[in-house]
Amino acid sequence: MTDYNVLGNLLVIFSVSIAVVFLFHQFRLPSIAGFLVAGALIGPNGLNLISDIGTVQVLAEIGVVLLLFTIGIEFSLVQLASLRRLIFVAAPVQVGGVLLVVWLGAMLVGMPWQEGVFWGFLLSLSSTAIVLKALANRGDSDSVHGRATIGILIFQDLAVVPMMLMTPILASHTEGSGISILYTLGKSVVVVGLVIAAARYLVPKLLEHIVRSRSRELFLLTIIVLCLGIAWLTSLGGLSLALGAFIAGLVISESEYSHQAMAEVLPFRDSFNSLFFVSIGMLMNLRVLFDHPLLVTGLLLTILLVKFVTAAGASLSVGIPPRSAIMVGVAVAQVGEFSFLLAQQGQDQGLLRGDPYQIFLAVSVLSMIVTPFLMQWSPAVARRVEAVQRLRHWLPRRTEAHVLQTEGKQIRLKDHVIIVGYGLNGRNLARVLSETEIPHLALDLDGDTVRRESRHGVPIYYGDATNPNVLRHAKIEDAKVLVIAISDPFITRRTVQVAKGLNPKVRVVVRTRYLRELEELHDLGADDVVPEEFETSIEIFALVLRTYDLPQDFVIRKAEQVRREGYALLRRSELPELAHHLRGGTLTDAEVETCRIDDDSPAVGKTFADLSIRPRTGASIIAWTRSGVTESNPSMKTKLMVGDIVVLLGSRPQIRRAISLLLSGD
């Protein structure tokens, strides 16, 4: 008779998980915590509804592999190289710091030094799966603290290999262990090197042939085989399956098929990944909590505090801003899933027996359960901690105000534009501002970008715009416009709040992804919010109209009409008085437009009277700007010069004819 135990177990797991996670969602609690609680309920120490935990753990391991695979796809080898200071400086400091503190604590309570080192191994690791899932849910994987956290987690996953090799030595069961360790480490390096080299040369060609078949099923199977296959090959070198999957994702991230691979794997990843969190929850033994409540609580708080301090301190040591460093410390404060593998090995070797093992499991699972809550609250906590003036004397000055890295270098600007974020939007804006000779400077947290653009003469500085000191160095009090062109919603909201607090008169222009964020940003003080979602919709219908060969003038007019009407509805504030006249029928066809006189314009050197703009085009000149000074109703004897800006009033056809006259003489 067919055995349906596995199917029954999966049905129980997913049914209970749906109920618990739905309940958590109603109270706006993290879903990861819901899965952990569900596991504790149905596990052997709870209601004991699962008969075959081993099969569930195997499926859970696949979930971790797929999670690391997708994280690798979202990363790239270039991004990984940019994390080298974190991986080779901050992460070793964090792991070494935890190891030292735990070893000293073990010595104080009378443990043998070998067991102290082993406990240091157990507690120095963090949960890659839980942290990466939480970062992905919040959209923080590519933020400053997200990249720093991932760098530390990568090093910890690599550190598992030598830790597992040293465990038998600590138990004094292995002779000639030094040679054995060197051999295994060498084998790991060779296997990983061969896998990466083969994958970089073979995988693109393989995918190219698979894609030509135009079979989605074949493409999906190929991606899954590459993910699991590369993970398995790296495990032969002594590394974890999860790290191998991350390498597989990195390899595919360099190909043009990475986006499709990501889309195909996501449903499988989320389904299997939930099993991992449930399987961790099953380890929870409530009896230990009731038998040793004070001990478990004390150890939990101590571990969270020690790991927070070491991670935050290590992040600060490599120049991570204080707010981001605090969030990194919170993110890696729990005990990791690979610690369970080490604990099992330590139990086999006699380093961990009886109640200490059960207490370790209880503390570890509890630390994982509280992690999603701590990460959810960490941005607000970090903001408040950073705002405490007394702490600023303890924080590195260069991380508070990276805007000025060169001594004596001062920014002397007035009525300038501050650009926060030097991505595509920020770069395009800076180029236009340079061409129009409008003073400006840019702030960015990517050190490589700052160094590269500074060499090219771009006024860009390294700085965190959520820090008031950074904005003060950028002369926010004298700025005319602040443009926030970044994708991090938390930093955007915080920057608007800080900037308006320092200079209520500065005009704040914000780029955001979605329409739903408009109201909150306006409430915080943003004057103009440009939602990408809205602008994308305009570009889409413009492309469709051009496809049907409609006149370019008609397409532009329609786009401007939709944009004008749409933003008027989206803005929180009431329309200005002019809008009242427009709605009432007055000046229905009137528009205001500006025209800049360039050096190749035929209007240079001519007066307004010479040009006869109104008689020839019907448009009126209502103002004129030179060197930042604007004069309304200019004299007809005014002679135009390069850089002058003429303000025109009229209908759309009249303004178009006037601009053509000024710029080309037609």
N, C-alpha and C positions, 0 to 999 in steps of 0.2 A: 504493500500500500504506500502511496506517495506521502512523504513527510512535508507537511505545510507549516512546520514550526517557525521557519524564517519569515514566511508571509504573515503569520499571526503576530510575531514579535514586531515586525515593521508596522502592522496595522495598529497595534497598541501604542507604539512610540509616537506615530504621527497623529493619532487621535488625541492622546493626552497632550501632546505638544501644541496642537491647534487650540485646545481649550485654554491651556495655561498662557500661551503667547497672546491669544486674543484678550484675555483678562489683563495681562501686562500692558497691552497696547491701549486699552481703555484708560489706564492710569498713566499713560505716557511713560512707561518704563521700558528699558532696553529689551529687545527680543532675545538677545543672547542669554541674559539672566533668566528669561522664561524657559529656555531650553534646558539650562542647568537645573532649575527647580523641577522641571518635568522629569528629568533623569533621576533626581533624588526621590521623587514620589514613586516611580515605577521600579526602581532598582531593588536589589536583594536586601538592602537595609531599609527599604520603605515598604511599599505594598507587595513587592516581589512578584510583579506581573510578567517579568521577562525570564524565559527559561534558558535561552542560549546567549549569554552575554558575549562570548567569544566571537560569534558571527557578527554581532552588532559592532564590536570594536574593529573588526576587519573592514567593514563598510565605512566606519568612521574614519579610518586611516585614509581611505580613498577620498573622503571629503577634504581632509587636510591637504592631500596631494593636489587636488583640483584647485583649492584655495590658493596655495603657493604658486601653482601654474599660472593662474590668472593675474596674480600680483606681478609675476615675472613678465607677463605680456604687457602690462601697463607700464612697467619699468623699461629701461633700455640699458645697454652696456655703457653708453655715454653718461646716463644718470648715475649708474652704479659707480663709475669712475669719479664722479663729482662727490660721492660720499666717502672717499678714501680717508679723509681726516676723521670722520665719525667712526668708520670701521676700524681704523688702525690706531686711533688715539682715544677718542671718547669711550668707545665700547670696551676696550681693554681696561681703562680706568674704572668704568662702572662694574665690570665683572670682578676685577681685582679688588676693588673697594669692598664689595659685598663679601667676597671670599675672606678678606682680612678681618672684617668686623665679626663675621660668624665664627671664624677660627679663634679669635680672642675671647668671644663669649663662651665657646666650648671649653677653652682652657680655664676660664673662671669658674665654671660649674664642675670641673674635675673630669672632663672627658679625655680620652687618649687623643693625641694630636692627629692621628690618622682619621679618627671619626670626626674630629673638628673640620679637617680639610674636606672630607666627604660631604658633611652637612653644608659646607660652603659651596661645593659643587651644586648640590640640590637647590639651594635657595638663590643662587646667582642667575639662574635661567628664568626667562619670562615666557608667557604664552604667545607664541607667534600667531596662532590661529585666532584667538580671541581678540587680540589687539588689532590685527590687520582687518578683521571683520568689522570691528567697531570704527576704525578709521574709514573704511570703505562706506559704511552706512552714513557717516557724517560728511562724506565728501572731502576728507582731510588728508587723503593719501599723498597728495602732491603739495601739501602745505609745508611750511618750514618745520614745524614740530612733527609732521607726518614723515617727512624724509629722514629727519634725525632719528625718529623711533625705529623706522625700518632699517636704518644702518646699524643700530645697536642690536636689533633682533637677528640680522644676518650674521653678525659676529658671534652671537650666542649659539646659533645653530651650528656654526663651524666649530665652536668650542666644545660641543657635545662629544665629538670624536676623541680628542685627547683625554677628556674627562672619563669616558668609558674605558679607555685603554689604561688609565692610571688607577682605576678602581681596584683591580686585582692586586696591584702593587701595594696599595694602602692596606689591603687585607693580608699582605705577606704570603700570598699563595702562589706567586709566580717567580720563577728564577730566570735570569737573563732577560728581565722585562725591558730594559733600556733598548736592547737590539730589537725586541718585538715591537716596541712603540715606534721606533724609527722606521722599521719595515712597513708597518701598517700606515703610518703617515705618508711615507713615500708612495705606497700603493694608491692611497687616496688621491694624492696630487696627480699621479700619472693617469689614473682612470678618469678623473674630472677633466684633465687637459685633453685627453683623447676624445672624450665625449663632446666637449665644446668644439674642438677642431673639426671632428666629423660632422657634427650638427650644423656648423656654420657653412660648410661646403656642400654637404649632402642634402640637408633639409630643404633649402630653397629650390634645388632642382627637383626633388621629390614632389614638393607642393606644386611646383609649376606644372608637372605632368598630371597631377591629380586634378588641379583646377581646370585643365583643358577638357577633362571628361564631362564637365558641367553637371556632376552628380553631387548633390548636397550630402547624401548619405555617405558616399565614399570619402568626401572631405572631412565629415565629422568623425568617421572611424579612424581616418589617418591621424587627425589631431589627438584623439584619445590614445591611440597606440604610441604616438611620439611622446605624449605626456607621461604615460605609465612606463613606457620602455626606457626613456632616458632616466626617469626616477629609479627604476630597477637597476640599471647599469651603474649609476653612481652609488647605489647601496652596496654593490659588490666591492666598492673601494672603501667601505666602512663608513660612508656618510649616510645621513638619514634620507628616507624617501622624500620627505618634504623639501629638503634642500635640493635634491635632484630635480624635483618638479619645478622649483624656482629657476634652476639653470635652464630647463627645457623652455620655460616661458620666456626667459631672456633671449634665447636663441631665436624663437619665433617672433619676438618683438622687433627684430631687425628686418623682418620681411614685410612686404606689402600686404600680406594676408593676415596680419595680426588682429585687425579689427573683426574680421569675419570669424577667426578662430575664437576670439573672446566671446562673441555673440553665441556661438554654437555651444560652448562649454558652460556658460553661466547657469542655465537651468539645472544641469547635472551637479554643478558645484554647490548651489544653494541647497539642493535636496540632500546630498551626501554630507554636506557640512553641518547641517542640523543634527545629524546622527552623532557627529563628534562631540558636540556640546552636551547632548543627552547622555552619551557614554561617560563623559567626565562627571556629570551629575550623579550617575549611578554609583560612583565611588564613595559618595558621602555616607558616612556612618553616623547617624544621629545619636547613637548610644555614647560615642566618644564625647560629643558635645555635652551631654547630660552628666557624664562621669567626671569630665575635667573642664568645666566651663571657663574658669578663670585662666587656666593654663592656655587653653586654645585661644581665648580672646587676647590674652597678653602677647602670645607669640604672633598672632595675626597682626596686631597693631605694630609690634616691633618690626616685623618683616616689611610691612608696607612703608614704615617710616625710613628704615635703613635703605631700602631699594629706591625710594623716592629721592632721598638726599644724595645718594651716590650717582644716580642717573642725572638729576638736575645739575649737580656739581660738575659732572663730566661734560655735559652739554655746554655749560657756561665756559668751561675751559677751552673749548674750540670756537668760541665766539657766537654761540646761539643766543638770541635775545632772551632776556629773563622770562618774559611771558611764555615764550615757546619752550624754554628749558623746564619751567614748572609743569607744563603739559606733557613733556617727554617723561619727566619723573613719575607723574601719575600713571602714564600709559604702561610703563614697564615695572610697576610696583608689585605685581602678582607673581606667583610661582608658575612655571611653565609646564606644558604637557610632556616635554622631554625629561623633566625631572622625575616623572613616574617611571620612565624606562631606567633611569639611573637608580631610582629607589629599588626597583625590582632586582637589578643587578647587585646592588648593595645588600639586599636581603639574602640573595643567594650566596654572597661572599661572607656573610656574617657581620657586616658593618651596621646593619639596621634590623632590629628584631622586635617582635612583640608590640607593646604599647607605643614606643616611639614611631614605629611605622604607621600605625593607625592615626596617631596624632598628626604626623606629617601629612597624611592624606586629607584629614579633616581641615587642617589649616590651609593646605594648598587649594582644595576645592572652594573653600570659603573665600580665599583671595581672588579666585577666578569669578565667583559669583558677584563680588562687590565691584570688580573692575569696570564693567559697563556703566554702573552708576557713577563711579568716580570720574570716568572719562566724560560722562555727560555733564557733570558739574564743574569739571576742571577749567573751562574757559572763564567762567564767572569768578572762580576762586583765584585764578592767575591774574585776572584784571584787578581784583581787589588787593591782592598781595603786592603787585607791582605799584599800586597807587600809594602804598604806605611809604611816606617820605623817609622814615628812619632806615628802611631796608636799602635805600639807594646808596648809602655809604658802604654797604657790604657787597654790592653788586659791581662787576667790572664796568668801569666807565665807558669803555669802548663798545660794549653791547647796549648801553643806554643811548648813546649818540654816535652811531657809526657814520653819521652824515659828515662829520669832520674828522677824517683820519690823518690829515696832515696838519701838524702844529702851525698855528698862526694863519691858517687858511680860513678866511672869512667870506661869507656870502653877503654881497651888498646889492640888494635888489629892492625894487619898489613897484607895486602894481603888476607883479609878475604872476605867472601861472606855475603851480606846483603839480607835477604829474606823479601820482603814486602807482607804481607798476610800469616796467618798461618792456612789456610784451608787444604784441603786434599793434594794439590800439595805442599804447603809450608811445611807441616808436613813430607811428604815422603822425600822431599829434605833434610830437616834438619836431619832426621834419617840417611840417607846415608852419609851426610857430617860428622856426628858424628862418624860413623863407620870407615870412611877413615881419621879421625883426621884432617879434614880441618877446620880451624877456621871460625866461622860464628855467626851471630845473626839474630833475626827475629823482625819485627815490625808489630803490629796489633792494630786495633782500638776497638777490643772487650775486654773490661776490664775483663770479667769473664774468657775468654780464657787465657789472659795474667797471671792472678793470678793463675789459675789452673796449667798451664804449668811451671810457675816459681817455684812452689813448687816441681815439679819433676826435677828441675835442668836445664830446657831448657833456653838458653840465649835469652829470648824474652822480649820485652819492649813495653809499650803502646806508640804509636806515630803515627802522621799523616805524611806519607812519602812525601806529597806535600809541607810540610813546610821545608824550607832550614835548619832551626835550628835543627830540628829533625835529618835530614841526617848528619849534622855536628857532632852531639852528637854520631851518629853511626859510625863516622870516615869515611865518604864517601871519603875524600881526600886520605885515605890510602887503601881503599877497592879495590879488584881485580875484583869482579863480583857483580852486582846488579841484583837480580831476582825478577821480579814483577809478583806475582802469585795471582792477585785479578781479580774480574769480572767487576769492575766499570770502564767503558771506559774513563771517564773524569779524574779520579784519576790516571789511568795508564798513559795517555798522559802527564798529568801535572808532574808526578813523573819522567818520562823519561827526560822531559825538564829541571827540576830542577837539577837532578842528573848530567846530562851532563854539565850543567852550572858550577857546583861545582867541578867536576872532569871529564874533557873530555876524559881521558884515561880509565875510568872504563868501563868494558864490561857489557852492559845492555842486559839481557835476559828477554823477555816479553812473558807472556802467554796471548793469545787473543782467542776470540770465533770464529771469522770469517776471511776468507781469505781477504775480502775487507778492513780490517783494517791494513793490512801489510804495504802498501805503506806509509800511514800517519805516522805510528810508526817508520818506517825506516827514513822518512824525519825528524822526531823529534830527531833522534840520536840513536835509538835502534839498537844494533848490531845483535841480533838474535831474531826472533819472531816465537813463536811456536803456530800455529793456531790449536785449538781443532778440527775444522772442518776437517782439512787435516789428523791429526793423527787418528781421528775416522774412516775415510775412509780406512786407512791402516789396522786398527784392524778388520774392517768388512770383507775385502777380505781375510785376514789371517784366520779368523774363517770359512769362506766359503771353503777355500782350505783344511783346516783340516777336515771339514765335509766329503770331498771326499777322505779322507785317503791318501792324498799326503804326501810325506816324510817331517818330521819336518825341516830338513836341507834345503829342497827346499822352504818351506814356509818362513823361516827366510831370505834366500837369496833374494827371491822376495820382501819381505817387505823392506829390507835394500836397494835394488836397487831402488824401487819406492821412498823411503824416500830420498835417495841421489840425485836422478834425480829431484824429485819434489822440494826440497829445493833449489837446484841449480837454477832452473827456477824462484822460488819465490823471491830469494834474489835480492835486488836492485843493490848491488855492483857486479862488475865483478868477475868471478872466479879467484882464485889465479893461479900463473904460472903453478902449477902442473896440473891444469885442461887442460891447453894447450897440455901438453904431453899426457894426457889421451885421449883427442879428436883426437890427431894426431896418436894414435896407440901405442905410447911409454908407457910402464908400464900399459898396458890395464888391466892386471890381478893383478896388485900389490895393496895391501892394507896395511894400518898402523893400528896396534892395540896395546893396553897396557894390561899388566897383573900384578896384585898386588900379592905380595908374602905374604900369610897369615901364621899364626903360625903353622898350621897343614900341611903346604906344605913340601913335601919331598926334595924340592930344598934348604931349609934353611940350611946354613952352607956349601953348595957346591959352587964351582967356575963354571964359564961359561965353562971352559975347561972340568971339570968333567961331565957336563951335555951334552956336544957335541950336542948342539941344531941344528946347521946348518946341520951337517952330518946326523943326525937322522930324522930331520923334513923338511929340505929345507928352513926354515925361517931364516932370519938374525936378529941379535940384533944390532939395530942402536943407541940406547941410553939407559940410566939407571938413575933412580932418587932415591936419598936417602935424607931424611930430608929436602925436598924442593929444593935440589941442583941437577941439571941435568947435566950429562956428556955424550957427544956423543962418539961413537966408544969405549966403555969401554974395559979395559984390560981383556984378557981371564982369568987372575989370580984373578979377582974380586970375592970375596966371598959374596954370597947373604945372606941378613938378613931379619927378619920379617918387613914388611912395605915397602920394596923396590918395585919399579915399573919398570918393564922391557918393553921397547918399541920394538915391532917386526915389520919386513917388510917382506911381502911375499904374496902369493896367499891365498885365503880364506881357502882351505884345509891345506896348510902349516901352517898358523897361528893357525888353530884349533888344529893341532897335537902338535905344540909347547906349546900352553897353557895347553893342556892335560898333556904334559910331566912335565911342571913346577908345576902344581897343584896336579897331582895324581901319577906322575911317570910312567904313561903308554906311 
